[in-house]
Amino acid sequence: MFEFRQLRQFVVLAEELNFGRAAIRLHMSQPPLSVAMRNLEEQLGAVLFDRSRHHVRLTPAGQVFHKDAQRLLQQAQAAGERARRAAQGLEGSLRLSFVPSAALDVLPAIFKRFQHDYPTVQLRLTAETTARQLEDLRKGEVELALVVGPVYESRGLVLVDLQAQKSS
């Protein structure tokens, strides 16, 4: 099977249609690029380039492979970007637990603000009692909980009083 490095080399050569210019863009010398393209063709079992002393052209197989190779490279780049965004909490999902009474008071404003600030994060909601919410937080079954105090056992948890923040 081929590697992403080979795909990048192929795409640059397909764009340049010149081994020398492609090698310069790839910051490599021409002979290793030629070897890499021959290896790629061998792996695929298809001739991708029509080569002569005066020109380099894509074969029909090369034209098809060029479109797919571009798409694969774009998808790989997008996957990396999505992973970075997910690591920053800007994409993915957030498991949120709330007590039913919060749905009437603080939850609507929080939802609206959250959806505005994090449009690519999906909220997964569950309604639970405060005791169950604290248990779920400790087990890692939810990342965030809107609880009704007082909370007597908050060991290992960070509590933020939303009512106090709402009035300030």
Salt bridges, closest charged atoms under 4 A:
GLU3 OE1 - ARG5 NH2 3.05
GLU15 OE1 - ARG25 NH2 2.89
GLU16 OE1 - ARG21 NE 3.13
GLU16 OE2 - ARG25 NH1 2.94
GLU41 OE1 - ARG51 NH2 3.01
ASP50 OD2 - HIS55 NE2 3.62
ASP68 OD1 - ARG71 NH1 2.94
GLU81 OE1 - ARG84 NH2 3.40
GLU91 OE2 - ARG82 NE 2.16
GLU91 OE1 - ARG85 NE 3.27
ASP105 OD1 - LYS166 NZ 3.11
ASP117 OD2 - ARG113 NE 2.80
ASP117 OD1 - HIS116 ND1 3.03
GLU135 OE2 - LYS139 NZ 3.06
ASP136 OD1 - ARG132 NE 2.88
GLU143 OE2 - ARG95 NH2 2.60
GLU153 OE2 - ARG155 NE 3.10
